[in-house]
Amino acid sequence: MATAEELRRLREEQSIFSALYDMARQQRSELAAEGRRPVFGGLLSKEPTYGTDTLRYEGIGDMLVGLLSPAAKAVDAPISAYRGTIPQEDMISEALGVGGLVSAGSLAATAPADALRSGVSRIKKEELDPLGYQKPKMRGYLSDTDVQMSDTGENLPRQPMSWEDMEGKVVLPFYGDRTARGLLVEGVNDLKFDEPVYTEGGVDFMRGPAAQQDRAIWASNQNIIKRIESEAEKASRDFEGADIFGLTGSMSPDANDFATFTGAAMAELVKGAKITKKSAKEFDKVMRAIDPDFVGVFSPKLREWVTSTSSPKRKSFIRLMESAPMQEQGFPSPAEARYSVTDPTQRDMPAGMFGLGAAKVDTSAPLMYNEPKGNLPRANVPHSTYNTQIAGDYVGSLPPVPQGLLFRNVYDAMEGKTTKSGQALNEAHKTHAIKTIMPAQQITPEVLEGILDYLSRMER
């Protein structure tokens, strides 16, 4: 039996306004990673110490959540009752809150019966979508998704290497999505895209045109790349001038949502979906609360909007489409969009696997920018999602291993620790900690032994 708090959290995740809540949580997580905290209801952020840049405008995401929360609950109360996600103790207040649309008695009585009659397939969600490419249950097996694509041939070949080659080396975590690089996605299942979707990201970035022309090994937003540069410099000092290597680590499938080309694939999938005018109107209403300039889900300019908007708004667009109410109304599956732009060699890879891309960081080389200020270097091959790149040299591709075997110092220190609410730390908590700390880990004989033991067991 789910607790009241679990039901409230499930209701929020399934709400048509879930994208707003996701956007606010992501904003707070990113601020925490930068050492900042939200103030004035999320309109601004503040550094913990005083300085010239202590306050920064963050937008209206958190404020919208605060304003919309009561209204959102009133709008989705009937459907939440249908799903049985309103706790018994909230029934009366909910009935009063929706102005008589439902009564407390009817909420309690109809939800379980309606849920039983809903005709949900007996196939478990985990069987359809083992790695969690989307939160709501998929309408078919993810593995049956047919992606039509072609390779542009732009990337240099991957160079296999052994973990023994990394003994004694010092590594930093390069967490990234699992998107492909240098592919043209031309269609999904029976839908042929009007225009192919060009993929630019993932571990193979360090083998693509940007690497070939500028020695670029990683691209991200300026604050992330500057953080990598700073941590690499610090690690080099701490380890007495040692070379520092960045090792790529896989994030969850929905990390693809920040990329422009994931949004482009989603916009193409919309064209083949059976969406009613009423459903489109509901979707557009929520999106325009996030971005007043949203063009509309039926607009011929949707792909242009989704590839030119900010990454948080693009993520909100995809997450709103992912919400259970929108999936029930026929919107396309974000899982299929994410899957279509994922590197085929990583489609079945769990989150937190490290080593598929390895590169030596060159801290003596300047960072490169899409739109540099003054005399700063300009990237010859700008990334459509990220504005800054760091230089180095690709050294090879290692057999992927779990993050806990690699970043032992941080991972082992979290063993047995709990959250503030007393829950044991899970893999997501540990991933967040590693991303936040960005530890420099030396591949000691003990670390290497654990990695080799894991790989030998995987071969059996």
Secondary structure, DSSP 8 states (H G I E B T S, - for coil): ---HHHHHHHHHHHSTTHHHHHHHHHHHHHHHHTT-EEEGGGTEEE-SS-STTSEEE--SHHHHHHHHHHHHHHHHHHHHHHHT-S-GGGHHHHHHHTTTSS-HHHHHHHHHHHHHTS---SS-HHHH-TT-SSSS--SS-GGG--EEEEE---S----B--GGGGTT-EEEEEEE--B-EEEEEEEETTEEEEEEEEEE-SGGGGGSHHHHHH-EEEEE-HHHHHHHHHHHHHHHHHTTT--EEEEEEE--GGGGGGSHHHHHHHHHHHTTS---HHHHHHHHHHHHHH-TT---TT-TTHHHHHHHS-HHHHHHHHHHHHSHHHHHTT---HHHHHHHTB-GGGTT--TTEEEEEEEEE-TTS--EESS--TT--B-SS--SS-SEEEEEEEEEB---EEHHHHSHHHHHHTTT-B-TTS-B--HHHHHHHHHHH---EE--HHHHHHHHHHHHHHH-
